[in-house]
């Protein structure tokens, strides 16, 4: 019986998207949460390697926080730095 052995010599990054969960406490007023999220988006957009950054919505209602989801599209080569 012959066994086929394959080696992975190279892996290409095919996604340019990064998803970040931002947990904010339930006690935080909605207007304040919106301001914080907008400030974070503006800071992220300042990076020269970021093509787009947007707020997706609430990702989860956890025990101690509301988890907001942010999507960042960037140059694949600089994904880790972003």
C-alpha positions in Angstrom: 0.0 0.0 0.0 1.5 3.3 -1.0 1.1 6.3 1.2 0.8 9.8 -0.2 2.7 12.4 1.7 2.2 16.1 0.9 4.1 19.0 2.3 2.8 22.5 2.6 5.6 24.7 1.3 3.7 28.0 1.1 0.6 29.6 2.6 -1.0 32.7 1.1 -3.1 35.0 3.1 -6.3 35.4 1.1 -8.4 37.5 3.5 -7.8 41.2 4.0 -10.4 41.5 6.7 -9.8 41.7 10.5 -12.7 41.4 12.9 -12.3 43.0 16.4 -14.7 42.6 19.3 -14.9 45.7 21.5 -16.5 44.8 24.9 -18.1 47.8 26.6 -20.0 47.6 30.0 -23.7 47.6 30.2 -23.6 50.6 32.4 -22.2 52.8 29.7 -24.8 55.0 28.1 -25.5 54.3 24.4 -24.6 57.8 23.3 -21.2 57.4 25.0 -20.6 54.0 23.5 -21.3 55.5 20.0 -18.8 58.2 20.6 -16.1 55.7 21.8 -16.7 53.5 18.8 -16.5 56.4 16.4 -13.2 57.6 18.0 -11.8 54.1 17.7 -12.8 53.8 14.0 -11.2 57.2 13.3 -7.9 56.2 14.9 -7.8 52.9 13.0 -8.6 54.7 9.7 -5.4 56.9 10.3 -3.2 53.8 9.5 -1.9 54.0 6.0 -2.4 50.2 5.6 -6.1 50.4 6.4 -8.4 50.5 3.3 -11.7 50.6 5.2 -12.9 50.4 8.8 -16.6 50.1 9.9 -18.8 49.3 12.8 -20.8 46.1 12.0 -23.1 45.9 15.0 -23.5 44.2 18.3 -21.8 40.8 18.3 -22.8 39.4 21.6 -24.6 40.3 24.9 -22.2 38.7 27.3 -22.5 38.4 31.1 -20.6 41.6 31.9 -20.5 43.6 28.6 -22.0 44.4 25.2 -19.6 43.2 22.6 -19.5 45.4 19.5 -18.0 44.2 16.2 -15.6 46.2 14.1 -14.4 45.1 10.6 -11.1 46.4 9.2 -10.1 45.8 5.6 -6.4 46.3 5.1 -3.4 45.4 2.9 -2.8 41.7 3.4 0.9 42.1 3.9 0.4 44.4 6.9 -2.4 42.6 8.5 -0.5 41.7 11.7 0.8 45.3 12.1 -2.7 46.7 11.7 
